[in-house]
Amino acid sequence: MSFNKSACIVRKLYCGDGKIPKDTTSKKYSRKGTSYECLKKGYGIADWEHRKKALSKTSLQQIMYVGPTYEANFKRRKIYSITSLIKKTQNLSVTEKRELISSGCKRKNGAIDQKAFNSVVLFLHERGMKDLPSCKIVKE
């Protein structure tokens, strides 16, 4: 079975005027957000952009939905940067990649953050990685 990039793209809330735009190869929308959801989303993006500037260009937090908790999880697996993530996953099987990414994207309660998981898989795919685990479709 071939890799389905489309399944990895997190479906976002649409916060613009008018109808929801048609999906593209890199953007997909789940629904139109409420005023409150869009305000919250806008504030979150602004806060994230501000914090992102202080991060190293190779920080794992440069990957969408990967924050300090998930970066710490990856560090426990001796993955300290984007570069080490790529090197570490290159020669792994699909199952081993799934296990490694899942362990990095584990919430404090033990559940896997599917948005973060999908984003890491998509990140690796965009860098030419082959034999990646499949994603589950997720809506924001």
C-alpha positions in Angstrom: 0.0 0.0 0.0 1.4 3.4 -1.0 1.8 6.3 1.4 -1.3 8.6 1.5 0.0 12.2 2.1 -3.6 13.5 2.0 -4.5 11.6 5.2 -1.6 13.3 7.1 -2.8 16.8 6.4 -4.6 18.1 9.5 -8.0 19.5 8.5 -8.2 23.1 9.7 -11.0 25.4 10.7 -11.7 28.0 8.1 -11.8 31.5 9.5 -12.3 33.6 6.4 -15.2 35.4 4.8 -17.5 33.5 2.5 -17.6 29.9 1.6 -14.9 27.4 2.7 -12.3 27.1 -0.1 -11.8 23.8 -2.0 -9.2 21.5 -0.6 -5.7 21.7 -2.2 -2.8 19.3 -2.0 -1.4 21.2 1.0 -4.5 22.7 2.7 -7.7 21.0 3.8 -10.6 22.4 5.9 -12.9 20.6 8.2 -15.5 23.3 8.7 -16.1 27.1 9.3 -15.0 28.1 12.7 -17.1 30.2 15.1 -16.0 33.7 16.0 -14.7 32.5 19.3 -12.8 29.6 17.7 -11.2 31.8 15.1 -10.2 34.5 17.7 -8.6 31.7 19.8 -6.9 30.3 16.8 -5.6 33.7 15.8 -4.2 34.4 19.2 -2.6 30.9 19.4 -0.9 31.4 16.0 0.4 34.8 17.0 1.8 33.4 20.2 3.4 30.5 18.4 5.0 32.7 15.8 6.5 34.8 18.6 7.9 31.8 20.5 9.1 30.1 17.3 11.5 33.0 16.5 13.5 32.1 19.6 13.9 28.5 18.7 16.9 27.0 16.8 16.2 26.3 13.2 16.8 22.6 13.9 14.6 22.4 17.0 11.9 19.7 16.8 9.4 22.4 17.8 9.8 23.8 14.2 7.5 20.9 13.2 3.8 21.8 13.5 2.1 20.6 16.7 5.4 19.5 18.3 5.8 21.5 21.5 8.1 21.3 24.5 6.6 18.1 25.9 6.9 16.2 22.7 10.4 17.6 22.1 11.4 16.2 25.6 9.8 12.9 24.7 12.0 12.7 21.6 15.1 13.7 23.6 14.5 10.7 25.9 14.9 8.6 22.7 18.2 10.5 21.9 16.6 12.6 19.2 17.7 16.1 19.9 17.0 17.9 16.6 15.3 17.7 13.2 18.6 16.4 11.8 18.8 13.6 14.4 15.2 12.7 13.8 15.9 12.2 10.0 19.1 10.3 10.7 17.5 8.1 13.3 14.4 7.2 11.2 16.2 6.6 7.9 17.0 2.9 8.3 14.0 1.9 10.4 11.1 -0.3 9.3 7.6 1.2 9.0 6.7 -0.4 12.3 9.8 0.9 14.1 9.1 4.4 12.7 5.5 4.3 13.9 6.7 3.3 17.4 9.4 6.0 17.5 7.1 8.8 16.3 4.3 7.6 18.6 6.6 7.7 21.6 7.6 11.2 20.8 4.0 12.4 20.3 2.7 10.9 23.5 0.7 13.2 25.8 1.3 13.2 29.6 -1.8 11.0 30.0 -0.3 8.4 27.6 -2.5 9.1 24.6 -0.9 9.8 21.2 -1.4 13.3 19.8 -2.5 12.4 16.3 -2.0 16.0 15.0 1.6 15.9 16.1 2.1 12.3 14.8 0.7 13.3 11.4 2.8 16.4 11.3 6.0 14.5 12.0 5.2 11.9 9.4 4.4 14.6 6.8 7.6 16.5 7.7 9.6 13.3 7.0 7.7 12.7 3.8 8.5 16.2 2.6 12.2 15.5 3.2 12.1 12.4 0.9 11.7 9.7 3.6 10.3 6.5 2.3 8.4 3.6 4.0 6.4 5.9 6.4 3.6 4.8 8.7 0.1 5.7 7.6 -1.7 8.6 9.2 -5.3 8.9 10.5 -7.4 11.8 9.2 -7.7 14.4 12.0 -9.8 17.6 12.2 -8.8 20.7 14.1 
